[in-house]
């Protein structure tokens, strides 16, 4: 049987009949078509016939656990882009960490709150419209990879700064993508590492300059390039070629950001450390929503959630770190916000980047404990502005 697609079909995977019935009832009220499934195996079998808009998956089930089922859903060729929201019995960091590591996009604590579920469903519905929109002004980047390692690093770093990245590794494909998405691309980052042996990278840069004469362009390389390549890079991009071997990861990212978005001050990727936390957040007049974070810095926190607040919103957060008995109170400003964009050619980090404005003493001490002193962390408020 061929795969079917229903815009509002949602898999509800839980081995508890009462929970399935309650969640399905809420979804029917929202105009959805819930598909109740009692196990991870049943979910995977159902994917052979249809692709849902969303999967709600209980973490703790008999037989195959929810995190393993989530991994298999994300590995399924037809369902890798389907958002998965895990249902957890508690908002404990260790439980939500399992969800994060399995590739889940968000979570909801049980019993499921109707308003919170509604927000997640509406976010998934809105994703279809967001996919047709261009990235926020100034944040669309085309990344042409010459070296996979350098391309993967820069692509991830740019996404974690709120950029929407269109990645391509084949020169012909890169030019085709640049032509197709020219109106949605604000800047170009081109890895010319191949130019060291074949000249492909610089030839590609020259073609890009012809196609996009006014857009910022940054040329980078993972190897040491000869003098003539440096001279040609300066001519094409108006700036020096950035060689990874001569720059620390943080400096490389900062230099790229300076060129594609002048005036942007960033907490660089190299400054963040693994620090898992469960986050509840709310604006002054809004309901409380959930998300999680797997890293932090002295100044910034990335929260993965299908329901990010808008850029510029001030939020009150309750942040539960592993080992804490009570959450920490945090005040933050949303520096950038990326809602789910189903089917978009651009890759982005779903969620929001927060600038920490005030943290309580306990969380400050935890950050001081885990963040190396070389990063300049102090118990005082963050010292310099950043977008994340």
N, C-alpha and C positions, 0 to 999 in steps of 0.2 A: 504494500500500500504506500502511496506517495505521502510525503509530509504535508500536513495541513497547518495553516496558521490562522489563529483567531486573535483579533486585536485585544480583546478583553478577557481572554482565557487565562486563568491563574491556577497553577497546581498548588494544592494545600496538602503537604506531606507531614503527617503526624500519626503516631500509632495510638493516640488517645482519641476515641470516638467522640467524646464530648467536646474536646478542643477543635477537632475537625468541623463538627457541626456548628459550633459557635462562630468560627472564622468564616466558614462558608456562608452563614447567614449574613454576616456583616458585608461580605463581598457582593452578595445578591442585592443588598440594599444600595450598593454603589454602582449597580448596573453591570457587574462582572459576571462571568460564567466560571464559577469555581469547579475544579476537578478534584474531588477528595481522593487521596491516596494514603494507604496505611503503612507504607514502608519506603525506604530508599530504593529497593529493588523494583517496586511497583512504579516509582517515579521514572527510573531509567527505562523501564519497559514502555511506559506511556510516551516517552520521547521518540520512540520508533514510529509513532503514528501522528504526533502533533507537536508543534512548538509553541509553548505558552508565552504570554507577555511577561510573566513574572512567576517565580517559584518561591513559595513560603515553606521553609524546611525546618522541622523540629531538630534541635541538636541531639537530644538524647532519645534514641529509639531502640527497640529490640532488634537484634540482628545487625544490619549495617547502620552504623552511627551516621548522624546527619552531616558531620564534617566530611566523612568519606564520600557520602552521596553527593555532597556539594562539589567535591573535587571531580567526580565522574561527570556531573552535569557540565562543569566548566570545560572538561576535556572532550565533550561530545561535539562532533563537527557542526551539528545543526543548532546547538544550544549554547555555544561558548559566549555569545553576547547577551544571553538572557540574564537579567539581574536575579540574584538569589538573596533573599532576606531570611536570615536564620531566626528561629524562635527559641529563646533561651529561658530556662526556669528562673534565672537570676541574672542581674547585671554584673556578675563577678568578672573581674579582668581575665582570670584564667579560662573561663568559659568562652568569653567573647574572643579571646586570643585564638582559640581553636577555630572559630568561625573565620577570623581574618586569615589565618594560615591556609585555610581551605579555599580561599579565593572568594568568600562571600562579599557581597557589596554593602550589606548593612545588617542590622539585627533589630529585633523587637523583643522586649522582655515579656514573659507570660505572667499573669493573664494579659492577653493582647488588648491594648487600649484602642477603642474605636477611632478616636481622633488621630492617633499615631498611625494606625493602619491606613486610614483615609489619606493621610499626607503621603505615605509611601506609594499608594496606588496612583494618586494624582500625579506624582513625580514621574512614574513610569509612563502614564498616558501623555504627559507633556513632552517626554523625550522624543516622541515622533516628530513633534513640531520643532523642537530645538535642533534636531538633526539637519533640518533644511535651512537653518539660520547660519550666518557666518560667525566665526569666533568673535568674542568681544574685541572692540577696536584696539589695534596694536598688539594683539596676542596670538595672531595666526602666524606660525613659523613653518617653513618648508625646510626639512633637514635631509640633505642628500648625503648618505653614508658612503665613505670610501673604506674605512676600517670598521668592522662590526663592533669591536670593543669600544672605540671612541664614539661611534654613532649611538650605541646603546646607552653609554654613560651620559652623553649630552642630551639625548632624547628624554631620559628619565629625569635628569636635573631640571630641564626646562619645564617639563610637566609639573614637577614639584614646586615650581615658582608660579604656577597658574597659567602657563602658556598652553596653546593647543597646537600640537605638533603633527605635521604631515610627513611621515618618514618614507623614504624610498632609497633603494640601494643601486638600482640599475639606471645607467645614464639615460637611456631612451624613456624608461618609465618616469624618471625624474622630470624630464622635459615635458612629457605628456601631462603629468600631474600639475606642473607649474602653469601650463596653458589652460587646463580645465579649471583649476581653482585660483587663477590669477587674482580675481577680485577678493578672495578670502585670505590670501597670503599677504602678510604685512612685512615680512622680512625673510631673509634666506641665510641659512647656515650650511656651508658646503665643506665637507671633508674631502680635501684634495690629496689624501695619502697615496692614492694610486698614481699621482703625477710623478712620484719618485721613480717609477719604473716604466709607466706607459703613457703618461701625459693626459689620461682620461679626465682626471680631476680638474685640471686647469682648463681643458677644452670645455668641460661642462660649465665651469664658472663663467667662461666667456659667453657661452650661449645664454646663460641665465641673465647676464648683464644686458644682453641685447633684448631679451624678453621683458625684463623688469628694470629699466634704466634708473628709476628713481627710488627703488626700495633698498633699505639697508641690507648689506651683504657682509657676512663674516666668513673668512676662509680659515680653516683649521687643518692640522695634520698631526698624525700620530708618530711621524718619523721626522728626522732632521732633513730638511729640504735644501737643495743647492741655492746659491745666490740668485740665479736667474728666476727661480720659482718665487722667491721672496719679492723680487722686483715686480714680477707680473702680478702677484697677489696685491701689492700696494696699488698698482695701476687699476686693477679691476674693482677692488673693494673700497679704495680710499683709506685703508688702514693696514697695519702690519699683519702678516700671517702669524697665527697663533699655533705654536708647536707644543704639543702636550708634554713632551719630555722635559721641557724647560719650565713648566708651570705646575704648581700644585693643583689638585682638582678644584679646590675652592676658588683659587685665583683664576683658573681657566673659565669657570662658570661666570665669575664676576666680570671678566673681560668681555665675554660674549654678551652678557646682559647690557653692559655699558654701550655696546655698539648697536644692538637691535632695539633697545628701549632706553635712550638717554635719560638720565635722571633717576632711573630705577635703583633703589637701594634694597639689597636683598640679604636675607639670612641664607648663606650659601649652603649647598647640600652637604659639604664636608663638615659643617658645624652641627648637624643634627646627629643625635645618638639614639639607638634603640631604647624606647621607653614606652611600654604598652600601657594604654589607659582606656577606660570606658568614659564616654563623655555624654552628659545630658546638657542641653543648651536651650535657652529661651531668650527672646527679645522682651521688651517691657510689656507689650500688649499681646504677645503670642503664646501659643501652647508650648509645652516642653517636648522636645524631640531628642532623638538619640543618634549616636555615631560612635566611632572608635578611632584611636590613633595608635600608630606603631612606632612613632618617633617624636622627638621634641628637641627644642633648642632653648637657649636662654631667652629668646625673644619670640619664638614662633611655635605654633602647633598646627599640624595638618590633621583635619578631622574628615575621615571617610564617612560619607552619608549620602543617601539618595535625596535628602531634603536639606540642602545647605541654605543658610540665610543669605540675603543679598549683600553684595559688596557695600561696605560703608556702614553696615548695621553693627551696633554695639550689643554684645551678648553677655549674659550672665551664665556661667558654666559651673557644673558640678563634675569634677574630674576625679575618677577613682583609679588610683595607681595600684599595681600589684603589691600586695602586702599591707595595704591600708585598711583600717577598720571603718573609716568614715571618709567621704569624699572631700576634696579640697575645693574651696571657693575661688573662682577665677573670673576676672573681667577681661574681655577681649574685644578687638575690633576686627570685623571681617575684611581682610585685605583683598581677597579674590574669592570668587564663588563659581564653581562649575557644576551645574546640574547634569543629570544623565542625558546623553545625546545618542539615542539609539540609531545605529547605522551610519554615523558620521565618519567621513574619511579621516578626520583629524583625531588624534589620540590626546586625551587629557585626563588628569587625575580627578575622579569624581569626588566631590566634596568641597571643602573650603579651607583656605589658608588663613590662620588667625594671627594677628599681632597681639601678643600678651601685654596688657596694660597694667594689670594688678594681679598678683597671686598671693595666696595666704602663706604663712610662715612655713607650714609643713611641706607644701609643694616646692617652695623655694629651696628648702633644705634638701629635698630629694633631687632637684635639678642640680644643685651644687655638688651633691654626692656623685652623680653620674656623668655630668658634663665636665670634660677636662678643664683644668684651670687655665690652660693656654688660650681658651676661647673667651676669657675675660668675664666670666659670669660672677655676679655679685648678688647679694640678697636685696639690693636696691631694685627699683623699677628698671625695666629695659632702657638702655642708654641711647640707642640710636634708632631712628625710624626704619621700618622695613616693610616690604610687601608680604613677607612671610618669614 
